Amino acid sequence: MRARLARLGLRARVQLLTLAAVLLTTGGLVTFGTVMTVRASRERMMEKGRVLAAMIARGSEFGVYTQNTIELETIVAGLRVDPEVSYVRFVDRSGHTLLALRFDGADSVPALRSPMDLAEPSARRPACSTLSPSTITTSGFRSTSNWPGTTS
């Protein structure tokens, strides 16, 4: 290999170094662009999941409180039109799953992680009411909505 480089003239060596620099820069820019695109897409999906989970949690409070799965299924029917939602799980305060449905295949809904793992840091405090908040996990996102008369 050294013998080949020794045979090259100064002009060829400069051209090889320039080509290597251009290829490294191009590779770096492509990698950076891909990483930023994936990150932005993930952030958009996470924000959409949070917003969707908050809206569904507010709309499903009565169904969770009364443990009425028929009412919860009517709420789930509206989620089926969104292709980005893969599953939905309604969970009461004790962690008991009231309803869990998967939309995109025969696989089951993933196991529920600890509520403290899913909750945001601001939600990791005890509830200040005797009424339990309704909790929903949608595509891995979790949101809680307190009952009327409580503060969040």
C-alpha positions in Angstrom: 0.0 0.0 0.0 2.8 2.4 0.9 4.5 1.6 -2.4 1.4 2.7 -4.3 1.1 5.9 -2.4 4.8 6.6 -2.9 4.3 6.3 -6.7 1.6 8.9 -6.7 2.5 12.4 -7.4 1.7 15.4 -5.2 -1.4 16.3 -7.3 -2.9 12.8 -7.0 -2.3 12.8 -3.2 -4.0 16.2 -2.8 -6.9 14.9 -4.9 -7.2 11.8 -2.7 -7.2 13.9 0.5 -9.8 16.2 -0.9 -12.0 13.3 -2.0 -11.7 11.7 1.5 -12.6 15.1 3.1 -15.6 15.5 0.8 -16.8 11.9 1.5 -16.4 12.3 5.2 -18.3 15.6 5.2 -21.1 14.2 3.1 -21.4 11.2 5.3 -21.5 13.3 8.4 -24.2 15.6 6.9 -26.3 12.7 5.8 -26.0 11.1 9.2 -26.8 14.3 11.0 -29.8 15.0 8.8 -31.1 11.4 9.3 -30.7 11.7 13.1 -32.5 15.0 13.3 -35.3 13.8 11.1 -35.9 10.7 13.2 -35.7 12.8 16.4 -38.2 15.4 15.1 -40.6 12.6 14.0 -40.3 10.9 17.4 -41.0 14.2 19.2 -44.0 14.9 17.0 -45.4 11.4 17.7 -44.8 11.7 21.4 -46.6 15.1 21.6 -49.5 13.8 19.5 -49.7 10.8 21.9 -49.8 13.0 24.9 -52.5 15.2 23.5 -54.5 12.3 22.3 -54.2 10.5 25.6 -55.3 13.6 27.5 -58.3 14.1 25.3 -59.3 10.4 25.6 -58.7 10.5 29.4 -61.1 13.4 29.8 -63.7 11.8 27.7 -63.5 8.4 29.4 -63.7 9.5 33.1 -67.2 8.3 33.6 -66.6 5.0 31.8 -63.5 4.4 34.0 -65.3 5.4 37.2 -68.2 3.1 36.5 -66.0 0.5 34.9 -68.4 0.5 31.9 -66.5 -1.3 29.1 -69.3 -0.7 26.6 -68.9 3.1 26.9 -65.1 2.7 26.7 -65.4 0.7 23.5 -67.4 3.5 21.9 -64.6 5.9 22.8 -62.1 3.4 21.3 -64.1 3.3 18.0 -63.1 6.9 17.4 -59.4 6.0 17.8 -59.5 3.3 15.2 -59.5 5.9 12.4 -56.0 7.1 13.4 -53.4 4.9 11.7 -50.7 5.9 14.3 -52.6 4.4 17.2 -51.7 0.8 17.6 -53.4 0.0 20.9 -55.4 1.4 23.7 -55.6 0.4 27.4 -57.9 1.8 30.0 -56.6 1.4 33.6 -58.2 2.3 36.9 -56.4 3.8 39.8 -55.6 0.4 41.3 -53.8 -0.6 38.1 -56.5 -3.0 37.0 -56.9 -3.0 33.2 -60.5 -2.3 32.3 -60.1 -2.6 28.5 -57.1 -3.3 26.3 -57.5 -3.5 22.5 -54.9 -3.7 19.7 -55.7 -2.2 16.4 -53.0 -3.3 13.9 -52.8 -7.1 14.3 -53.3 -10.2 16.3 -50.5 -9.5 18.8 -51.6 -8.7 22.3 -51.3 -5.3 24.0 -47.9 -5.0 25.6 -47.6 -5.6 29.4 -48.4 -2.6 31.6 -45.4 -1.0 33.2 -45.4 0.4 36.6 -47.5 3.6 36.8 -44.6 5.5 38.2 -42.5 4.6 35.2 -45.1 6.0 32.8 -46.1 9.1 34.7 -44.4 12.4 34.1 -42.5 13.9 37.0 -45.3 16.4 37.8 -47.8 13.5 38.0 -45.7 11.5 40.5 -47.4 12.9 43.5 -50.3 11.4 45.4 -53.9 12.3 44.3 -55.4 15.0 46.5 -58.9 13.6 46.3 -60.8 10.5 47.3 -62.1 10.2 43.7 -59.6 8.3 41.6 -58.3 9.8 38.4 -59.0 8.0 35.2 -55.9 6.7 33.4 -55.4 5.7 29.8 -52.4 4.3 28.0 -52.6 5.0 24.3 -49.7 3.7 22.1 -47.5 3.7 25.1 -48.4 7.2 26.2 -50.0 7.9 29.6 -52.1 10.7 30.8 -54.2 11.3 33.9 -57.3 13.4 34.3 -58.6 14.3 37.7 -62.3 14.2 38.5 -64.3 17.5 38.6 -63.6 19.4 41.8 -60.0 18.3 42.2 -56.9 20.1 41.2 -54.1 18.7 39.1 
